[in-house]
Amino acid sequence: MHITGLALTTLNLPMRQPFVTALGRKRVSRNLLVTVQLSDGSTGTGEASASLAWPDETQLAMGQALRQVMPKLIGAEIRAYRRLSDKAWEIAGRHPTAVAALECALLDAYTRSRGISLWKWFGGKRRSVTTSLTLSAWPPRTAARAARRGWTQGFRQLKVKVTGKNLDQDIQRLLAIHRATPKATLLVDGNQGFTAKEAVRFCHALRQHHLPVILLEQPVPRADWEGLEQVEKEGGIPVAADESARSVSDARRLIRQRAVSVINVKLAKCGLFGALEIIRQAKASRTRLMIGCMAESAIGLSPSVALACGTGAFDFADLDSHLLVISPPCRPGFSTRGATLCCC
């Protein structure tokens, strides 16, 4: 079975509401769909999502990177998907989001040609996963309304964006959400908006207000490894690394140093095989894991849902991008029932 075609399609996906973080505001996610066609008629897809965190990952740049790889793949045997993936990382690894999407498309095509569900290929540990719901850094009333709506839809864990620009505003947003959904647990995402000292002070304020925050994600800039460790040790709230864990080597270093409690794994950062390696290392060290997403449609989210279900390796799941963007008509590899995502 060999690869007969590769196609790139731009996807401009409107956000259902403005997506607001410490890094800026986003109204449209400008993504790239990768499709792999096989000689038996099977197809596989992957999706690369642009991000406020990685401004270099534009549709144009990702497309240019993948066009350098495509001639190496046409005519190749799909059973050599791992070798083809390694070649793609070698050629275009400066654009990990693009290569990760290609990797997903290759493995999707391979498993479909074999009649295997992707989540079963990953191990088939469980059929479903429960996700949190992301709330942007909106004004308190807007955030509270969204929290109540999410609660009625079945979401019991809310991931709230904060900016670090105004401590009182961030606290007021969280208090409003807590008053609206007092039984919900909260994950707080700083998106690199704080200094270490500010983040520690923020953690102390969260505890003084008795807010049910169970995790603080990436409070400090990506390169501030010492700051991450300081917040972990002094803040009194477990810290997760996201932008600081952009690669397998980053994750390995964080795990070795025990700098954080949780590593946020995103396929857009390290691809499927990189994610499996991080899972292996985390298990060996008993480091907890979160699985996250960018602003993919339901198509692009499917491999992450399959990985979460198939491996059963994640303590936290943030897989709600299909609710944040207006997805094109499609048949994703999962169904939804409130906060529960079930692999097909």
Backbone hydrogen bonds in HBPLUS format (Angstrom, degrees):
<---DONOR---> <-ACCEPTOR-->    atom                        ^
c    i                          cat <-CA-CA->   ^        H-A-AA   ^      H-
h    n   atom  resd res      DA  || num        DHA   H-A  angle D-A-AA Bond
n    s   type  num  typ     dist DA aas  dist angle  dist       angle   num
A0078-ILE N   A0001-MET O   2.92 MM  77  6.04 161.3  1.95 148.5 154.0     1
A0039-SER N   A0002-HIS O   2.92 MM  37  5.59 139.7  2.08 157.3 169.1     2
A0003-ILE N   A0076-ALA O   2.84 MM  73  5.59 153.5  1.91 155.5 162.5     3
A0075-GLY N   A0003-ILE O   2.77 MM  72  5.05 160.5  1.80 145.4 151.1     4
A0004-THR N   A0037-GLN O   2.86 MM  33  5.62 156.3  1.92 140.3 147.8     5
A0005-GLY N   A0037-GLN O   3.36 MM  32  4.84 152.1  2.45 131.2 126.4     6
A0037-GLN N   A0005-GLY O   2.85 MM  32  4.84 170.5  1.86 146.2 144.8     7
A0007-ALA N   A0035-THR O   2.92 MM  28  5.11 157.0  1.97 145.4 152.0     8
A0035-THR N   A0007-ALA O   2.92 MM  28  5.11 159.9  1.97 151.4 154.8     9
A0009-THR N   A0033-LEU O   2.90 MM  24  4.98 157.3  1.95 143.1 149.7    10
A0033-LEU N   A0009-THR O   2.73 MM  24  4.98 175.8  1.73 159.4 158.4    11
A0011-LEU N   A0031-ASN O   2.97 MM  20  4.93 171.3  1.98 130.0 129.4    12
A0031-ASN N   A0011-LEU O   2.70 MM  20  4.93 154.3  1.77 169.7 162.1    13
A0013-LEU N   A0029-SER O   2.87 MM  16  5.05 165.4  1.89 152.1 147.9    14
A0029-SER N   A0013-LEU O   2.78 MM  16  5.05 170.5  1.79 146.8 147.0    15
A0326-ILE N   A0014-PRO O   2.96 MM 312  5.74 147.3  2.07 161.7 172.2    16
A0015-MET N   A0027-ARG O   2.76 MM  12  5.21 173.2  1.76 143.8 141.6    17
A0016-ARG N   A0324-LEU O   2.80 MM 308  5.59 166.6  1.82 144.0 147.9    18
A0019-PHE N   A0026-LYS O   2.84 MM   7  4.97 172.7  1.85 155.5 154.0    19
A0026-LYS N   A0019-PHE O   2.82 MM   7  4.97 146.8  1.93 137.1 148.0    20
A0137-ALA N   A0020-VAL O   2.93 MM 117  5.19 167.5  1.95 133.0 137.1    21
A0021-THR N   A0024-GLY O   2.94 MM   3  5.47 169.3  1.96 163.9 167.4    22
A0024-GLY N   A0021-THR O   3.27 MM   3  5.47 163.2  2.30 106.1 110.9    23
A0032-LEU N   A0048-ALA O   2.82 MM  16  5.06 151.3  1.90 146.5 154.7    24
A0048-ALA N   A0032-LEU O   2.81 MM  16  5.06 167.5  1.83 152.4 154.4    25
A0034-VAL N   A0046-GLY O   2.76 MM  12  5.11 176.4  1.76 158.3 158.5    26
A0046-GLY N   A0034-VAL O   2.94 MM  12  5.11 143.4  2.08 143.8 151.0    27
A0036-VAL N   A0044-GLY O   2.84 MM   8  5.11 162.7  1.87 150.2 155.8    28
A0044-GLY N   A0036-VAL O   2.92 MM   8  5.11 147.7  2.02 140.5 149.9    29
A0038-LEU N   A0042-SER O   2.84 MM   4  5.26 155.1  1.90 166.9 167.1    30
A0041-GLY N   A0038-LEU O   3.02 MM   3  5.42 161.8  2.05 116.2 120.0    31
A0054-TRP N   A0051-SER O   3.29 MM   3  5.28 138.6  2.47  95.4 105.7    32
A0057-GLU N   A0054-TRP O   3.03 MM   3  5.79 164.8  2.06 125.8 130.3    33
A0062-MET N   A0058-THR O   2.89 MM   4  6.00 168.6  1.90 157.3 160.9    34
A0063-GLY N   A0059-GLN O   2.88 MM   4  5.95 158.7  1.93 148.0 154.5    35
A0064-GLN N   A0060-LEU O   2.94 MM   4  6.14 160.6  1.98 151.0 156.2    36
A0065-ALA N   A0061-ALA O   3.01 MM   4  6.20 156.1  2.07 145.5 152.0    37
A0066-LEU N   A0062-MET O   3.05 MM   4  6.30 160.7  2.09 150.0 154.4    38
A0067-ARG N   A0063-GLY O   2.96 MM   4  6.16 148.2  2.07 147.9 156.8    39
A0068-GLN N   A0065-ALA O   3.25 MM   3  5.50 143.3  2.39 100.3 110.2    40
A0069-VAL N   A0066-LEU O   2.95 MM   3  5.08 133.4  2.17  99.4 112.7    41
A0070-MET N   A0066-LEU O   2.98 MM   4  6.21 153.2  2.05 156.7 164.0    42
A0072-LYS N   A0069-VAL O   2.86 MM   3  5.61 143.7  1.99 127.3 137.4    43
A0073-LEU N   A0070-MET O   2.95 MM   3  5.32 154.8  2.02 114.0 122.0    44
A0074-ILE N   A0070-MET O   3.34 MM   4  6.60 151.6  2.43 164.1 171.1    45
A0076-ALA N   A0073-LEU O   2.92 MM   3  5.34 164.3  1.94 136.3 138.9    46
A0080-ALA N   A0077-GLU O   3.14 MM   3  5.71 159.5  2.18 111.3 117.6    47
A0081-TYR N   A0078-ILE O   2.97 MM   3  5.30 123.7  2.30 127.6 125.2    48
A0084-LEU N   A0080-ALA O   2.96 MM   4  6.21 160.2  2.00 158.2 164.8    49
A0085-SER N   A0081-TYR O   2.84 MM   4  5.98 149.8  1.93 142.8 151.1    50
A0086-ASP N   A0082-ARG O   2.95 MM   4  6.24 159.4  1.99 148.4 153.5    51
A0087-LYS N   A0083-ARG O   3.01 MM   4  6.28 153.4  2.09 144.7 151.7    52
A0088-ALA N   A0084-LEU O   3.02 MM   4  6.28 153.1  2.09 144.7 151.7    53
A0089-TRP N   A0085-SER O   3.00 MM   4  6.34 157.7  2.05 154.9 160.2    54
A0090-GLU N   A0086-ASP O   3.00 MM   4  6.20 149.8  2.09 143.4 152.1    55
A0091-ILE N   A0087-LYS O   3.02 MM   4  6.27 150.2  2.11 147.8 155.0    56
A0092-ALA N   A0088-ALA O   2.81 MM   4  5.81 170.5  1.82 156.6 159.9    57
A0093-GLY N   A0089-TRP O   2.94 MM   4  4.32 120.9  2.30 130.2 126.8    58
A0095-HIS N   A0092-ALA O   2.97 MM   3  5.91 167.2  1.99 130.0 133.6    59
A0098-ALA N   A0095-HIS O   3.09 MM   3  5.61 123.9  2.42 111.9 124.3    60
A0099-VAL N   A0095-HIS O   3.18 MM   4  6.51 164.7  2.20 155.6 160.0    61
A0100-ALA N   A0096-PRO O   2.81 MM   4  5.85 158.9  1.86 150.1 156.1    62
A0101-ALA N   A0097-THR O   3.18 MM   4  6.34 150.7  2.27 137.8 144.8    63
A0102-LEU N   A0098-ALA O   3.10 MM   4  6.47 155.7  2.16 148.1 154.5    64
A0103-GLU N   A0099-VAL O   2.84 MM   4  6.10 157.9  1.89 151.2 157.8    65
A0104-CYS N   A0100-ALA O   2.93 MM   4  6.20 155.9  1.99 147.8 153.7    66
A0105-ALA N   A0101-ALA O   2.99 MM   4  6.27 155.2  2.05 145.5 152.2    67
A0106-LEU N   A0102-LEU O   2.90 MM   4  6.19 157.4  1.95 154.4 160.2    68
A0107-LEU N   A0103-GLU O   3.05 MM   4  6.31 170.5  2.06 155.2 156.7    69
A0108-ASP N   A0104-CYS O   2.84 MM   4  5.90 154.9  1.90 147.6 155.6    70
A0109-ALA N   A0105-ALA O   2.93 MM   4  6.04 160.4  1.97 145.5 150.5    71
A0110-TYR N   A0106-LEU O   2.96 MM   4  6.21 160.5  2.00 148.4 154.1    72
A0111-THR N   A0107-LEU O   2.94 MM   4  6.10 174.2  1.94 153.7 154.8    73
A0112-ARG N   A0108-ASP O   3.00 MM   4  6.10 158.0  2.05 146.7 153.3    74
A0113-SER N   A0109-ALA O   2.95 MM   4  6.12 155.4  2.01 147.9 154.7    75
A0114-ARG N   A0110-TYR O   3.12 MM   4  6.41 134.0  2.34 141.3 153.7    76
A0114-ARG N   A0111-THR O   3.15 MM   3  5.03 130.7  2.41  92.0 105.3    77
A0116-ILE N   A0111-THR O   2.85 MM   5  5.00 168.9  1.87 151.1 149.4    78
A0115-GLY N   A0112-ARG O   3.07 MM   3  4.91 153.5  2.14  98.2 106.6    79
A0120-LYS N   A0117-SER O   3.06 MM   3  5.28 126.1  2.37 100.9 114.8    80
A0121-TRP N   A0117-SER O   2.96 MM   4  6.30 150.4  2.05 150.4 159.7    81
A0122-PHE N   A0118-LEU O   3.08 MM   4  6.40 143.1  2.22 145.7 154.8    82
A0124-GLY N   A0119-TRP O   3.02 MM   5  5.60 147.8  2.13 151.8 142.2    83
A0123-GLY N   A0120-LYS O   2.94 MM   3  5.05 155.6  2.00 104.1 111.9    84
A0125-LYS N   A0310-GLY O   3.02 MM 185  4.99 167.4  2.03 114.3 117.9    85
A0126-ARG N   A0309-CYS O   3.05 MM 183  5.06 144.1  2.18 135.9 143.3    86
A0343-CYS N   A0127-ARG O   2.90 MM 216  5.66 162.4  1.93 178.6 174.7    87
A0129-VAL N   A0341-LEU O   2.92 MM 212  5.38 148.8  2.02 146.3 156.4    88
A0341-LEU N   A0129-VAL O   2.85 MM 212  5.38 171.4  1.86 164.0 166.6    89
A0131-THR N   A0339-ALA O   2.88 MM 208  5.37 163.7  1.90 155.0 156.6    90
A0132-SER N   A0317-ALA O   2.92 MM 185  6.26 153.0  2.00 151.7 157.0    91
A0133-LEU N   A0157-GLN O   3.07 MM  24  6.61 144.4  2.20 145.7 155.4    92
A0159-LYS N   A0133-LEU O   2.79 MM  26  5.77 165.6  1.81 139.3 144.4    93
A0135-LEU N   A0159-LYS O   2.72 MM  24  6.03 159.8  1.76 162.9 164.7    94
A0161-LYS N   A0135-LEU O   2.89 MM  26  6.19 160.6  1.92 171.9 177.0    95
A0143-ALA N   A0139-PRO O   2.96 MM   4  6.16 166.2  1.97 163.3 167.9    96
A0144-ALA N   A0140-PRO O   2.83 MM   4  5.98 157.0  1.88 152.5 159.1    97
A0145-ARG N   A0141-ARG O   2.99 MM   4  6.21 158.9  2.04 148.7 153.6    98
A0146-ALA N   A0142-THR O   3.06 MM   4  6.31 160.9  2.10 148.9 154.1    99
A0147-ALA N   A0143-ALA O   2.90 MM   4  6.11 149.8  1.99 145.8 154.7   100
A0148-ARG N   A0144-ALA O   2.95 MM   4  6.22 162.1  1.98 153.0 156.6   101
A0149-ARG N   A0145-ARG O   2.99 MM   4  6.21 161.2  2.03 148.6 154.0   102
A0150-GLY N   A0146-ALA O   2.90 MM   4  6.08 156.7  1.95 144.6 151.2   103
A0151-TRP N   A0147-ALA O   2.85 MM   4  6.11 154.4  1.92 150.0 157.2   104
A0152-THR N   A0148-ARG O   3.05 MM   4  6.34 161.1  2.08 151.8 155.5   105
A0153-GLN N   A0149-ARG O   3.17 MM   4  6.41 133.4  2.40 137.5 150.0   106
A0153-GLN N   A0150-GLY O   3.06 MM   3  5.01 129.8  2.33  93.7 107.8   107
A0155-PHE N   A0150-GLY O   2.99 MM   5  5.41 166.2  2.01 146.3 141.8   108
A0154-GLY N   A0151-TRP O   3.02 MM   3  5.17 158.2  2.06 105.7 112.7   109
A0185-THR N   A0156-ARG O   3.13 MM  29  6.60 156.6  2.18 157.7 157.0   110
A0158-LEU N   A0185-THR O   2.95 MM  27  6.35 164.0  1.97 165.9 167.6   111
A0187-LEU N   A0158-LEU O   2.82 MM  29  6.09 162.2  1.86 150.3 153.3   112
A0160-VAL N   A0187-LEU O   2.73 MM  27  6.14 158.6  1.77 168.9 167.3   113
A0189-ASP N   A0160-VAL O   2.85 MM  29  6.01 167.9  1.87 153.0 154.8   114
A0162-VAL N   A0189-ASP O   3.04 MM  27  6.07 163.0  2.07 153.4 150.3   115
A0170-ASP N   A0166-ASN O   3.07 MM   4  6.38 163.0  2.10 158.4 163.3   116
A0171-ILE N   A0167-LEU O   2.96 MM   4  6.19 161.3  2.00 152.4 157.6   117
A0172-GLN N   A0168-ASP O   2.83 MM   4  6.01 161.5  1.86 152.1 157.5   118
A0173-ARG N   A0169-GLN O   2.98 MM   4  6.18 153.5  2.05 147.4 153.8   119
A0174-LEU N   A0170-ASP O   3.16 MM   4  6.43 161.5  2.19 146.8 151.3   120
A0175-LEU N   A0171-ILE O   2.83 MM   4  6.08 158.3  1.88 155.1 161.8   121
A0176-ALA N   A0172-GLN O   2.96 MM   4  6.07 158.1  2.00 144.9 150.6   122
A0177-ILE N   A0173-ARG O   3.04 MM   4  6.30 157.2  2.10 147.0 153.2   123
A0178-HIS N   A0174-LEU O   2.88 MM   4  6.08 158.3  1.93 147.7 154.1   124
A0179-ARG N   A0175-LEU O   2.86 MM   4  6.08 158.8  1.90 151.5 156.8   125
A0180-ALA N   A0176-ALA O   3.03 MM   4  6.19 150.3  2.12 141.6 149.7   126
A0181-THR N   A0177-ILE O   2.88 MM   4  6.08 144.7  2.00 147.2 157.0   127
A0184-ALA N   A0181-THR O   3.03 MM   3  5.57 164.6  2.06 121.2 126.2   128
A0186-LEU N   A0212-PRO O   2.95 MM  26  5.87 170.8  1.96 152.9 150.7   129
A0214-ILE N   A0186-LEU O   2.90 MM  28  6.13 158.0  1.95 164.9 169.9   130
A0188-VAL N   A0215-LEU O   2.94 MM  27  6.23 174.5  1.95 159.0 160.5   131
A0217-GLU N   A0188-VAL O   2.69 MM  29  6.05 168.5  1.71 163.4 167.5   132
A0190-GLY N   A0217-GLU O   2.86 MM  27  5.95 162.4  1.89 162.4 163.3   133
A0193-GLY N   A0190-GLY O   2.91 MM   3  5.49 153.6  1.98 122.0 129.9   134
A0192-GLN N   A0218-GLN O   2.81 MM  26  5.60 173.6  1.81 163.8 161.5   135
A0194-PHE N   A0219-PRO O   2.82 MM  25  5.49 158.0  1.87 173.7 174.9   136
A0199-ALA N   A0195-THR O   2.88 MM   4  6.07 158.0  1.93 152.2 158.7   137
A0200-VAL N   A0196-ALA O   2.98 MM   4  6.24 156.2  2.03 152.0 157.5   138
A0201-ARG N   A0197-LYS O   3.09 MM   4  6.34 162.0  2.13 147.3 152.2   139
A0202-PHE N   A0198-GLU O   2.82 MM   4  6.06 150.7  1.90 146.4 155.6   140
A0203-CYS N   A0199-ALA O   2.87 MM   4  6.15 155.9  1.93 148.6 154.4   141
A0204-HIS N   A0200-VAL O   3.04 MM   4  6.34 157.8  2.09 149.3 154.8   142
A0205-ALA N   A0201-ARG O   3.03 MM   4  6.32 149.7  2.12 143.8 152.1   143
A0206-LEU N   A0202-PHE O   2.94 MM   4  6.27 154.6  2.00 151.4 158.4   144
A0207-ARG N   A0203-CYS O   3.05 MM   4  6.33 156.0  2.11 149.4 155.4   145
A0208-GLN N   A0204-HIS O   2.90 MM   4  6.14 150.9  1.99 144.6 153.1   146
A0209-HIS N   A0205-ALA O   3.06 MM   4  6.27 146.2  2.18 146.8 154.3   147
A0211-LEU N   A0206-LEU O   3.16 MM   5  5.61 172.8  2.16 163.8 162.0   148
A0210-HIS N   A0207-ARG O   3.03 MM   3  4.88 156.3  2.09 100.4 107.0   149
A0213-VAL N   A0211-LEU O   2.78 MM   2  5.62 140.5  1.94 105.4  94.2   150
A0216-LEU N   A0238-PRO O   2.88 MM  22  6.23 155.8  1.94 158.5 166.6   151
A0240-ALA N   A0216-LEU O   2.87 MM  24  6.10 154.2  1.94 138.6 142.6   152
A0218-GLN N   A0240-ALA O   2.79 MM  22  5.95 171.7  1.80 164.3 164.8   153
A0224-ASP N   A0221-PRO O   2.95 MM   3  5.48 158.4  2.00 119.5 126.7   154
A0225-TRP N   A0223-ALA O   3.00 MM   2  5.75 131.7  2.25 105.7  91.7   155
A0228-LEU N   A0224-ASP O   3.08 MM   4  6.44 154.3  2.15 147.5 153.7   156
A0229-GLU N   A0225-TRP O   3.14 MM   4  6.42 165.0  2.16 150.1 153.2   157
A0230-GLN N   A0226-GLU O   2.88 MM   4  6.12 148.7  1.98 144.8 154.3   158
A0231-VAL N   A0227-GLY O   2.97 MM   4  6.23 162.1  2.00 155.0 158.1   159
A0232-GLU N   A0228-LEU O   2.97 MM   4  6.22 157.3  2.02 149.0 156.0   160
A0233-LYS N   A0229-GLU O   3.00 MM   4  6.18 152.9  2.07 144.8 151.3   161
A0234-GLU N   A0230-GLN O   2.82 MM   4  5.88 156.5  1.88 153.5 160.1   162
A0235-GLY N   A0231-VAL O   2.85 MM   4  4.99 149.3  1.94 133.9 139.4   163
A0261-SER N   A0239-VAL O   2.98 MM  22  5.58 140.4  2.14 146.2 158.4   164
A0262-VAL N   A0239-VAL O   3.21 MM  23  6.37 152.4  2.29 148.7 148.1   165
A0241-ALA N   A0262-VAL O   2.96 MM  21  6.42 155.1  2.03 152.8 154.3   166
A0264-ASN N   A0241-ALA O   2.88 MM  23  5.88 165.0  1.90 166.4 162.5   167
A0245-ALA N   A0242-ASP O   2.85 MM   3  5.23 151.6  1.93 111.9 121.3   168
A0251-ALA N   A0247-SER O   3.01 MM   4  6.30 165.6  2.03 151.0 154.3   169
A0252-ARG N   A0248-VAL O   2.86 MM   4  6.08 157.7  1.91 150.0 156.7   170
A0253-ARG N   A0249-SER O   3.05 MM   4  6.23 157.8  2.10 145.0 150.1   171
A0254-LEU N   A0250-ASP O   2.98 MM   4  6.27 164.8  2.00 156.2 160.2   172
A0255-ILE N   A0251-ALA O   2.88 MM   4  6.05 160.3  1.92 152.2 157.7   173
A0256-ARG N   A0252-ARG O   2.87 MM   4  6.02 161.2  1.91 147.3 153.1   174
A0257-GLN N   A0253-ARG O   2.94 MM   4  6.09 158.6  1.98 151.2 156.3   175
A0258-ARG N   A0254-LEU O   2.95 MM   4  5.82 114.6  2.39 132.0 147.8   176
A0259-ALA N   A0254-LEU O   3.14 MM   5  5.38 156.5  2.20 148.1 153.5   177
A0258-ARG N   A0255-ILE O   3.11 MM   3  4.91 143.6  2.25  94.7 105.7   178
A0263-ILE N   A0288-ARG O   3.11 MM  25  6.62 150.7  2.20 146.5 151.6   179
A0290-MET N   A0263-ILE O   2.90 MM  27  6.07 160.5  1.93 149.0 147.5   180
A0265-VAL N   A0290-MET O   2.74 MM  25  6.00 170.9  1.75 160.4 157.2   181
A0292-GLY N   A0265-VAL O   2.89 MM  27  6.01 164.9  1.92 150.4 153.4   182
A0269-LYS N   A0266-LYS O   2.96 MM   3  5.48 155.1  2.02 113.9 121.6   183
A0270-CYS N   A0266-LYS O   3.39 MM   4  6.80 156.9  2.45 153.4 159.1   184
A0271-GLY N   A0267-LEU O   2.70 MM   4  4.36 150.3  1.79 130.2 135.1   185
A0275-ALA N   A0271-GLY O   3.00 MM   4  6.10 150.0  2.09 138.6 147.1   186
A0276-LEU N   A0272-LEU O   3.01 MM   4  6.34 151.9  2.09 145.1 152.3   187
A0277-GLU N   A0273-PHE O   3.14 MM   4  6.37 147.0  2.25 137.7 145.9   188
A0278-ILE N   A0274-GLY O   2.98 MM   4  6.31 155.6  2.04 150.2 156.8   189
A0279-ILE N   A0275-ALA O   2.92 MM   4  6.17 158.5  1.96 151.1 157.1   190
A0280-ARG N   A0276-LEU O   3.04 MM   4  6.28 154.2  2.11 140.3 146.9   191
A0281-GLN N   A0277-GLU O   3.02 MM   4  6.32 162.0  2.05 151.4 155.3   192
A0282-ALA N   A0278-ILE O   2.84 MM   4  6.01 160.5  1.88 153.8 159.7   193
A0283-LYS N   A0279-ILE O   2.94 MM   4  6.10 160.5  1.98 151.9 156.5   194
A0284-ALA N   A0280-ARG O   3.16 MM   4  6.38 158.4  2.21 145.0 150.6   195
A0285-SER N   A0281-GLN O   3.16 MM   4  6.40 138.4  2.34 141.3 151.7   196
A0285-SER N   A0282-ALA O   3.18 MM   3  5.19 129.1  2.46  94.6 107.7   197
A0286-ARG N   A0282-ALA O   2.74 MM   4  5.62 111.4  2.22 142.4 159.9   198
A0287-THR N   A0282-ALA O   2.93 MM   5  4.74 150.6  2.02 136.5 140.1   199
A0286-ARG N   A0283-LYS O   3.30 MM   3  4.95 151.9  2.39  93.8 102.0   200
A0315-ASP N   A0289-LEU O   2.83 MM  26  5.60 142.6  1.97 144.4 153.9   201
A0316-PHE N   A0289-LEU O   3.23 MM  27  6.59 148.0  2.34 144.9 149.5   202
A0291-ILE N   A0316-PHE O   2.98 MM  25  6.45 150.1  2.07 145.8 152.3   203
A0318-ASP N   A0291-ILE O   2.80 MM  27  6.03 165.6  1.82 175.4 174.7   204
A0301-LEU N   A0297-SER O   2.98 MM   4  6.21 139.9  2.15 148.1 160.4   205
A0302-SER N   A0299-ILE O   3.32 MM   3  5.62 143.7  2.46 103.3 112.4   206
A0304-SER N   A0301-LEU O   3.03 MM   3  5.49 124.1  2.35 112.8 126.8   207
A0305-VAL N   A0301-LEU O   3.13 MM   4  6.45 156.3  2.19 155.5 162.9   208
A0306-ALA N   A0302-SER O   2.95 MM   4  6.18 161.0  1.98 155.1 160.6   209
A0307-LEU N   A0303-PRO O   2.89 MM   4  6.09 153.7  1.96 143.0 150.0   210
A0308-ALA N   A0304-SER O   2.94 MM   4  6.14 164.7  1.96 149.2 153.1   211
A0309-CYS N   A0305-VAL O   2.95 MM   4  6.14 167.1  1.97 153.4 156.8   212
A0310-GLY N   A0306-ALA O   2.74 MM   4  5.67 162.1  1.77 148.1 154.4   213
A0311-THR N   A0307-LEU O   3.03 MM   4  5.90 164.3  2.05 146.0 149.6   214
A0312-GLY N   A0308-ALA O   3.03 MM   4  5.62 145.8  2.15 132.2 142.5   215
A0323-LEU N   A0320-ASP O   2.88 MM   3  5.48 156.9  1.93 117.6 125.3   216
A0324-LEU N   A0321-SER O   2.95 MM   3  4.93 141.1  2.10  99.3 111.2   217
A0325-VAL N   A0321-SER O   3.15 MM   4  6.36 144.0  2.28 158.9 164.4   218
A0344-CYS N   A0333-GLY O   2.99 MM  11  5.45 166.0  2.01 131.7 131.2   219
A0335-SER N   A0342-CYS O   2.80 MM   7  5.21 155.7  1.86 145.8 151.7   220
A0342-CYS N   A0335-SER O   2.86 MM   7  5.21 166.4  1.88 150.5 155.2   221
A0337-ARG N   A0340-THR O   2.88 MM   3  5.17 152.3  1.96 151.8 158.0   222
A0340-THR N   A0337-ARG O   3.08 MM   3  5.17 164.3  2.11 123.5 123.0   223
